[in-house]
Amino acid sequence: MKKVNSLGSFATVEQTQNPEKLNVFTDVVFQIRAETELSETVAVCGDCFQLGFWQANDALKLITTHDTYPIWTGCTKLPQSVPVNYKYVKIGAKEPQWEIKVSRSFTTTGTALYIDDGVFGVPPDPNTSRIRVDFKSPSFDTKFAANLKTNSAPKTTTVILVLYRLPVTPHKTEQGWKFDWNDDALYFTSLGLKRGMAEKTRLLWLGWPSVYIPPEEQEQVAKTLLEEHNCIPVFLPETGMVYEHYHGFCKEELWMAFHNVIDLSGSRTKEYNRTHWQAYLALNSMFAQTVIENYDDSAVVWIHDYHLLVLPTYLRRKHPPAKIGIFLHTPFPSSEVFRTIPVREDLLRGMLSASLVGFHLFDYARHFLSCCTRMLGLQFESRRGGFLG
């Protein structure tokens, strides 16, 4: 038979002995030119599982960038020698917008297909060849094939996921510390990240192991966490800093404001504790030191939640070219509420030090930008693909 080895999103076929049992797929790249509204994306929907069986929400989502818009592209694997019927659809806040009076089809063949479908909603010209077949075929553009292989190859980027608490449960035994993976932790996305990114990236989890580790045990604990769970611990001191950071500043100041809980009597301002803020800064600085010790130029730092909002500032100071993202797992309040936080400008500048800031909802992003405009005097613009900056 023939044995298929996956190389990136391509397949190479090695000749062995039984030619009867053959299960080969074709890599199919879709491309369409489509003008979209803000928050809209483009997808390919068709009569097969990979294209969603004509269900728009299950269709293959295409991507674009600020530089390539309005060109949308996407890639998937389809069984070889199978006819495929499909259409493009725009998906956004309103009902899906399908192509009208446009029928598209092809039959998978070869190891790779590149399909340039022209313009959204415009029927393909029967006199123009829109499909390039098989990167080994003379009819396939060699330069395009090389770019396709490069862009589809497995990624070796290291993603450092920075969390306040590592998703592990510590246990002290007679033999030493033991750590069990905790998929029920707040960042239960760890399971999805493992499944969706592990083959493309090297995932490292960086954070506090939720317990004080004496200095003489730290080396062994760090080795255990890295070998067993790909975790890098941040060892925090056995002082009041952890309490003042989490229960003091995070819970009494940030959590209240971010969930629109304010004291109309104004007592929160009077009760503001500067020591809590200093503990918040100190802990973020310690996290930054550990991140830098494990960072290289190919790495991406992905920070999670309000416990580490000023961490991007420390990282940017230590390594200006660093690729930093931060995602907030809580709401972000309106400017009227956020302005009640005495250190509001420092928090905003900390988040703005990241290359990318993510929120659950568009409303939260709008509140954040409103705060940046009203408190820092900054302006922003809307970009295609749902980006604001």
C-alpha angles and dihedrals in degrees: 000000000000121000120214120211120191114232108181105307092329130084131221119200119221117200115236130151116289113061093180101077107059126158108178129165132201122224107228122196116196123200129182136166109229133164110217140185122240112288091019123123132187125234139180114234125185151140099291137074095253090055096045103257090267093308108130095208091055096044125118106273116222125210137219136178137215089260099045101038129154087033112090122193139180140167135212140159119252130182112266123255094017124132113235128197117194149150137201121249134190113224123197144119092313131054115304112274110221129195108263123222091356123124120186128184144155140165119242114242138159125010098294137022127191113198119192103190097183115217129002111258095011116113114239117260107248090209094056123075108228098171127079114195134211120345088234092057121096087229090062118089106249094207092051091048091053091050091047093052091048094049093045098047119113112274121238096192116135114229113201108202106202115202130167089232124028113237091247134103114225124219127183112217134171088262093051136264121348125191126200122198111249114209089172093065120116090265093055085153082090089089093052092045091052091053098040103038109023094089093049103037144023107249120208122182115210125188150092114310089223094247138072112258117198114237093248091058099042098089093054093044091051091051093048094049093048096046097043104033109011087245128148113202126218105210111215123197124257093249137102091276095095092050094044092048098047107026094027112042102010098046103029097041114017102032092048095048096041090054092047094250108145135161107238090199090068094235093131091071091050092048094049108133115211090197090065090055092049089052090050090053093045093052092047089050091052090050090051092054092053092047092051091049089058100036129107131175093263093056129101119209114214112189122196131212142336097302090079106034096134094044092095089060093055092045093048091052093050096042115012097189093054117132104231132177129178128194124194116216093193134062118274113228130230118266091257090063099034091055089066089073107093094214095043096130093052090052093050093049089049092055092043089057087072120090091227131020119197133197136181095240138026089238090062091051090049091052090050093051091046089055091050090051098045100038103031101026093237127150129213140192135210119248133193119267095043096293126139124189 
